[in-house]
Amino acid sequence: MANTLKFNIKYDSMFEEHLSFVDSKYHSLIRSKIVEQLQFEPNVETKNRKLLRPQTVLAAKWEIRFGPANRFRVFYSFDEAIREVYVSAFGEKERERLYIGGEEIIL
């Protein structure tokens, strides 16, 4: 691993509400994937982690996808200087539609 300094992960106050729209059997998977994907190199693009287009409606700048059929999405930003990741939203993709907190979001 190129960078061994951990990032502190902070969650938006709405994260728990967003999570409540997903079957609870996935909650531990979601939490563990967030830590696994964002704790060390949140700024490195991978197959399932990408920089978002600037015109997205979300405040987040990055997205990770995972879970069954890659249907889960976590939207986040980070501050390299203070080593913090800010998870702003959790969503679920169904076909071509993204739902955050039960509402469809147009990206």
Secondary structure, DSSP 8 states (H G I E B T S, - for coil): -------EEEE-TTHHHHHTTS-GGGHHHHHHHHHHHHSS-TTS-BTTEEE--TT-SSS-SEEEEESGGG-EEEEEEEETTTTEEEEEEEEEEETTEEEETTEEE--
